[in-house]
Amino acid sequence: MQKSNNDPNAEFDFAKLKSICYQASDPNYHEHLETYTYEQDFDSVWNAYVNISPEKAWSGRMIHFHRLYSRLSSEEVFPGQIYTGGMGEGQVLILNLHVFNALIKLQVGHEVMEIDKSKGLIRICYLENSKSEGSQFIQFKALPSGKTEVSHKTFYRSGSWFRDKIIYPYFHTKAINEFHGNVRAWLISKS
């Protein structure tokens, strides 16, 4: 990810960061799927995902919230700041990943591209210069029992067979399990 040349105090020039999303017409992506079931109804689960603060959502042993930038409002949010704006399209999330018990620290960037309650969909794309490119689709489905199913489907590629087949699936599963676990804990705390 590119650093800003204009402001020595700025870590990134967000206006220059571009997202590289999954292209359905390109067969060179790998697919990863995890599914979660919630006891709560669709509206409660949806509201939890779009209203949890980024610091609470992206916080755990492996994932750590570093910064949020809104392309629409130019607002920046840092760890420790109170943020009640919820998830929104055009938000850029910078996360720190600590792998192998923090022996390796990586920084990744995502952009929220679509939030559509009528489709039950949140779509997130990777930022350029990340190790991987592609998209994550978080899909919400009301179940007949009154529960809610949330599927997290990722289409990704990095150009490295070893990374795509061995490393990525393992660490991606750990990272999204932390994320969904954080939302679940927050949702239960609000019930």
C-alpha positions in Angstrom: 0.0 0.0 0.0 1.3 3.4 -0.9 2.4 5.9 1.7 1.4 9.6 1.2 4.0 11.9 -0.2 2.0 15.1 0.5 1.7 14.9 4.3 4.6 13.5 6.3 2.2 12.7 9.1 -0.1 10.7 6.9 0.5 7.0 6.7 -1.4 6.4 3.4 -2.6 8.5 0.5 -6.1 7.0 0.5 -7.2 8.8 -2.6 -4.6 6.8 -4.6 -5.4 3.4 -3.1 -7.4 1.3 -5.5 -9.4 -1.9 -4.9 -8.8 -5.0 -6.9 -12.1 -6.9 -6.9 -13.0 -10.4 -8.0 -13.9 -10.7 -11.6 -16.4 -13.5 -12.2 -15.2 -13.8 -15.9 -11.7 -14.7 -14.7 -11.3 -18.4 -13.9 -8.0 -18.0 -11.9 -9.5 -17.3 -8.5 -9.7 -19.7 -5.6 -12.8 -20.0 -3.5 -13.1 -20.2 0.3 -16.4 -20.6 2.2 -17.3 -20.5 5.9 -20.9 -20.5 7.2 -22.1 -19.3 10.6 -25.6 -19.8 12.2 -27.0 -17.3 14.7 -29.9 -17.8 17.0 -31.1 -14.2 16.4 -33.4 -13.1 13.5 -32.2 -11.5 10.3 -32.7 -7.9 11.3 -30.8 -8.3 14.6 -27.8 -10.1 12.9 -27.7 -7.6 10.0 -27.8 -4.6 12.3 -24.9 -6.1 14.4 -22.7 -6.5 11.4 -23.3 -3.0 10.0 -23.3 -1.2 13.4 -20.4 -2.8 15.4 -17.4 -0.5 15.7 -14.5 -1.5 13.5 -12.2 -1.8 16.5 -14.6 -4.3 18.2 -15.1 -6.2 14.9 -11.5 -6.4 13.9 -9.9 -7.2 17.2 -8.4 -10.5 18.4 -5.3 -12.6 18.8 -4.7 -12.5 15.0 -6.5 -9.4 13.6 -6.0 -5.9 14.9 -7.8 -2.8 13.7 -5.3 -0.1 12.5 -7.3 2.5 10.7 -10.5 3.3 8.9 -10.9 5.9 6.2 -14.2 6.9 4.5 -13.8 7.9 0.9 -17.2 9.6 1.1 -16.6 11.9 4.1 -12.7 11.8 4.3 -13.2 10.8 8.0 -10.4 8.8 9.6 -10.8 6.6 12.6 -8.0 5.2 14.7 -7.9 2.6 17.5 -9.3 4.0 20.8 -11.6 6.5 19.1 -15.3 6.2 19.6 -16.9 5.5 16.3 -20.7 5.1 15.9 -21.0 5.6 12.1 -21.4 1.9 11.3 -20.1 0.2 8.2 -20.5 2.1 5.0 -19.7 1.8 1.3 -16.4 3.4 0.4 -14.8 2.7 3.8 -11.2 1.6 3.6 -10.1 -0.7 6.5 -6.4 -1.2 7.3 -5.8 -4.2 9.5 -2.7 -5.7 11.1 -2.4 -9.4 11.1 -0.2 -11.2 13.6 0.6 -14.7 12.5 2.7 -17.4 14.1 2.1 -15.9 17.6 3.0 -12.4 16.2 6.4 -13.5 14.9 5.2 -12.2 11.5 3.1 -9.0 11.3 1.4 -8.1 8.0 -0.8 -5.2 7.0 -3.8 -5.8 4.8 -6.3 -3.4 3.3 -10.0 -3.9 2.4 -12.6 -1.6 1.0 -16.3 -2.0 1.6 -17.9 -1.9 -1.9 -21.5 -2.8 -1.3 -23.9 -3.0 1.6 -27.4 -4.0 0.5 -29.9 -5.2 3.1 -32.5 -6.2 0.5 -29.9 -8.6 -1.0 -28.6 -9.5 2.4 -25.1 -8.7 1.1 -21.9 -7.0 2.3 -19.2 -7.1 -0.4 -15.6 -6.2 0.4 -12.6 -6.0 -2.0 -8.9 -6.2 -1.3 -6.7 -3.1 -1.8 -4.0 -3.0 -4.4 -0.5 -4.0 -3.2 -1.9 -6.5 -0.7 -0.6 -10.0 -0.9 -3.9 -11.2 -2.4 -6.6 -9.7 -4.6 -10.2 -10.5 -4.8 -13.5 -10.1 -3.0 -15.3 -11.3 0.1 -19.1 -11.7 0.0 -20.9 -11.9 3.4 -24.4 -13.2 2.7 -27.2 -13.2 5.2 -30.2 -15.6 5.0 -33.2 -15.8 7.3 -33.9 -19.4 8.2 -37.5 -20.8 8.7 -36.6 -21.4 12.3 -36.2 -17.7 12.9 -32.4 -18.1 13.0 -30.0 -16.4 10.6 -27.3 -18.0 8.4 -24.3 -15.9 7.5 -22.0 -17.3 4.8 -18.6 -15.7 4.1 -17.4 -16.6 0.6 -14.1 -15.3 -0.6 -12.7 -15.4 -4.1 -8.9 -14.7 -4.0 -5.6 -15.1 -5.8 -2.1 -14.0 -5.1 0.0 -15.5 -8.0 1.6 -18.0 -5.6 0.4 -21.6 -5.6 1.8 -22.2 -2.1 0.2 -19.1 -0.7 -3.2 -19.7 -2.4 -3.5 -23.4 -1.6 -1.7 -23.8 1.8 -1.2 -20.5 3.6 -4.2 -18.4 2.7 -7.0 -20.9 3.5 -5.6 -21.6 7.0 -5.0 -18.0 8.1 -8.1 -16.6 6.3 -10.3 -19.0 8.2 -8.7 -18.0 11.5 -9.1 -14.3 10.7 -12.7 -14.5 9.6 -13.6 -16.7 12.6 -12.3 -14.0 14.9 -14.3 -11.3 13.0 -17.5 -13.3 13.0 -16.9 -14.4 16.6 -16.5 -10.7 17.6 -19.8 -9.8 15.9 -21.5 -12.7 17.6 -20.2 -11.7 21.1 -21.3 -8.1 20.5 -24.7 -9.1 19.3 -25.2 -11.3 22.4 -24.1 -8.5 24.7 -26.7 -6.2 23.1 -29.6 -8.8 23.5 
